[in-house]
Amino acid sequence: MEYNDLKIICPDDCGNAPKKYFLKELSIAFAKNDLAFIIDNITEDFNWNIVGKKLIQGKDSFVETLKQMQNNKVTELHISNIITHGYDGSVNGTFILENKKIYAFCNVYKFISPRNNSKIKECTFYVIESL
């Protein structure tokens, strides 16, 4: 699947449930740095824990961090798994930057409600550079 100049590879079953589809779209929004989509789907007190690096607290700080990361253009996003259950969800896979560096990632999300269409209040982001 192509999203402008972003190549997306994702198993077909990643869209077979509303929360899985939402996390797929959120992952694509992160890769495209689609701030509008991301801002609309997180809480004001959103926390982003980049494991081993830093904890970003609050929507405004998070958005500022994303703006600073806009130079790191993702060219490919490979989603391996999307898992959701109740308040929790996770996405793992790899992404490739324009400079050809490859990273393996896992995002673990906490929703404000177990219902569909609920905003995200927390994301724990695990990322390592791959060979």
N, C-alpha and C positions, 0 to 999 in steps of 0.2 A: 504494500500500500504506500502511496506517495502523498505527502502533505507538503506541497510546494517543493522545496529542495530537501526535505527530511524524509528519509526512508524508514518505514515502520515495518517491523516483523513481529507478529503476535499470533499465538494459537487462536484458532477459530472460536474456542469456547470462552475466550476472554470477554465476549459480549453477550453471553447467554443468561445473565442475571443483571438487574439494574445497577447494583453496586459494583459488580465487576466491570460493566461497561463504563461507569463513572470513573473508576480508578484507571482504566485504560485511557480515557479522555484526559484525565488529570496528568497522567504520565506524559502524554503527548504535549499537553500545555506546558509542562516543565521543560521538555526538550525544545519546544519552539519559543520558550520564554514568553508565553501568552499571559501577560500579567492580568489582563481583564478577567479571563476565565478563572485563574487561580484566586484572585482577590474575591470574586463572587462566591467562592466555595470554601472559604476558611473563616473562622471566627475572629473577632477583634483581638482576643487574648491568645491567638494561635502561637504555639511553640514549635520551633524547628530545631531538633537536636542533631547536629552533624557529629556523629560519634567520633570521639578522639580529637575533634577540632574545636567546636564551640556550640553554645546553646543560644539561639536567637529567640527572644521573647517579644511577642506582640506583632500584630499585622504590619504596622508601619516599619518596624525594624526589619522584618522579613522581606517586605517589598524593596526596601533600600538595598538589602543584600542581593536580591535577585537582579536589581538594576546594575549592580557592580559586576555581576557575573555575565552580562549580556555579550561580552567579547568572546566567551567560550562557546562557540557555535557547535551545536550537536548536528551531525550529518546523518547518523543512523541510530535508531532505537530498537533494540531487540528485547521484547518482553517475553520472559520464560514462563512465569506463573503470576496469576492474580488470585488471591484467596481472600474471601470475606466471611465474616461470621459475627452477627450482632453488632457490637460497637467497634469491632476491629477489622482491619483489612491490611493486606500487604501486596507489594508488587516487587518482583525481582527480575533481573536481566542484565544486559550490558548496553552501554552507549559508546559511540565513537565520536570524537570531536574532530573539527576541521583540520587540526594539526595531526590527525591519525592516531592520537592516543586513545586507548580503549580502557574503559572502566567497568567493573562489575559493581552492581548496586542492589540494595534492598531497602525499600521504604516500608516502614510499619506505621500504619495510620490508626488514629483514635477518632471516631465520629462522636458528635454530641448526642446522637440518638441511634438506636438500632434500626430505625425506619429508613426506607429509601429516601433519597434527596436530602439527607442531612449533611450539615457542614462538618468540616474536619477541624478539630481543635488541637491536634498534635501530630507531628510526623517525626519519626526517628529514622535518620538517613545513614545507612552504612554504605561506604564506597571505598573501593580499592582499585588501584591501577593494575591492569592486566598486562600480560606479556603478549 
